Amino acid sequence: MIQFNYIAAFFLIVLGFYTIVTKYNLVKTVIGMSVMDYGVNLLIITIGYTPGGTAPIFTAGELTQASYFVDPIPQALTLTSIVIGACVTAMSMSLVIRLHESYGTLDTREIRRLRG
């Protein structure tokens, strides 16, 4: 099951990168950035997974040698990444809206040609 997560994360990262590189529509480029962000988040969470692990919440008496805990650092990094990704997406979409208002198009080839 873990291998499926790695394959899915790699697929999402490659799909997002492909969308960013090949599409000329700015909205599709922003969507590609978001898909790539989801792939990276899935990869970070999968790396931090421990089979049979429990939440790292314990008292001193509960801790034994056989205790398996899930690493909380990747979870915290992913939570931070989700918030940053939402802010980047919102900012990117606001810039796309401003570009559409200024140039009347979302095609990057047309915006490059206008230079205005």
Summary of the structure (lengths in Angstrom):
residues: 116
radius of gyration: 20.1
end to end distance: 52.0
largest distance: 69.3
contacts: 302
relative contact order: 0.14
helix: 71%
strand: 3%
